C-alpha cells in the first residue's frame, strides 16, 4: 500500500496556463475538523465497533463510574473517542476488567 489515492479536482477559473497531462501538487483539507480523545486500548471494557464503555474516577476519586463513549477509530494500541469524554480529565486504564459501575477504587500514581 503506497498511501496514494486517485482524486478528481475541479479548479476555479484562473488566468494561469494549465496543460493537459502535466502533474501538479494539491493540498486537500477536510470541510470539518474533528478532535478526538485518544485513550489506551486497555481503557475499553466492552462494546462494539462504534460504542464502548470506559471507567472514570468520580469527583472524590473514590469510586469508578462506567460511561459510554463513541468510538471513531481503533488503532494498534489506542482508541479514538469522538463523544463521551467531554469535560473528563482522567480515565482508568489498569484493572478495568475487574471493575463494575460505582466500585470502590484507589488511585495509585506510578
C-alpha positions in Angstrom: 0.0 0.0 0.0 1.5 3.3 -1.1 -0.8 5.8 0.7 -1.6 7.4 -2.7 -5.1 8.0 -3.9 -6.5 9.0 -7.2 -8.8 12.0 -7.0 -10.5 14.4 -9.4 -10.0 18.1 -8.6 -12.2 20.9 -10.0 -10.4 24.2 -10.2 -11.9 27.7 -10.2 -11.2 29.7 -13.3 -7.7 31.0 -13.5 -5.5 33.1 -15.8 -2.6 30.7 -15.3 -1.9 28.4 -18.1 -2.9 24.8 -17.4 -1.9 22.0 -19.7 -3.4 18.5 -20.1 -1.1 15.7 -18.9 1.0 17.8 -16.6 1.4 16.8 -12.9 0.6 19.1 -10.1 0.5 19.1 -6.3 -2.7 19.7 -4.4 -3.3 20.0 -0.6 -6.7 18.8 0.4 -8.3 20.0 3.6 -11.4 18.4 5.1 -14.5 20.6 5.4 -15.0 19.8 9.1 -12.2 19.3 11.5 -12.9 16.9 14.3 -11.0 16.4 17.5 -10.8 13.1 19.4 -9.7 11.9 22.8 -7.1 9.2 22.3 -7.1 6.6 25.1 -5.2 3.3 25.7 -7.0 0.3 24.3 -6.7 -1.1 27.8 -9.3 1.5 28.9 -12.0 0.0 26.8 -14.0 -2.6 28.8 -16.8 -3.7 26.4 -18.5 -2.5 23.3 -18.7 -2.9 19.6 -17.2 -1.1 16.6 -18.9 2.2 17.4 -19.9 2.2 21.0 -17.9 1.2 24.1 -17.6 1.7 27.8 -14.8 3.1 29.9 -14.4 3.8 33.6 -13.6 7.2 35.1 -13.0 8.2 38.7 -15.8 10.1 40.4 -15.1 13.7 41.7 -13.8 12.4 45.1 -11.7 9.8 43.3 -13.2 7.1 45.5 -15.4 5.2 43.0 -15.4 4.2 39.4 -18.1 5.5 37.0 -18.9 3.5 33.9 -19.6 5.8 31.0 -20.5 5.1 27.3 -18.3 6.6 24.6 -18.5 6.8 20.8 -15.6 5.0 19.1 -14.3 6.7 15.9 -11.3 4.5 15.2 -9.4 1.7 16.8 -5.6 1.6 16.2 -3.0 -0.9 17.4 -2.7 0.3 21.0 -5.1 3.3 21.0 -8.8 4.1 20.6 -10.0 7.4 19.2 -13.1 8.6 21.1 -15.4 11.2 19.4 -18.1 11.5 22.1 -18.5 10.8 25.8 -15.3 12.2 27.3 -16.1 15.9 27.2 -15.1 17.6 30.5 -13.4 14.3 31.6 -9.8 14.8 32.6 -8.9 11.3 33.9 -9.7 7.8 32.7 -9.0 4.5 34.4 -6.6 2.3 32.3 -5.5 -0.5 34.5 -7.7 -3.1 36.2 -10.8 -2.2 34.1 -11.9 -5.9 33.5 -12.3 -6.2 37.3 -14.4 -3.0 37.8 -18.1 -2.5 38.0 -20.1 0.7 38.0 -19.7 2.5 41.4 -16.9 0.1 42.5 -14.5 1.4 45.2 -11.1 2.4 43.7 -7.8 3.5 45.0 -5.7 5.6 42.6 -2.0 4.9 42.6 0.3 7.4 40.9 3.2 5.4 39.5 
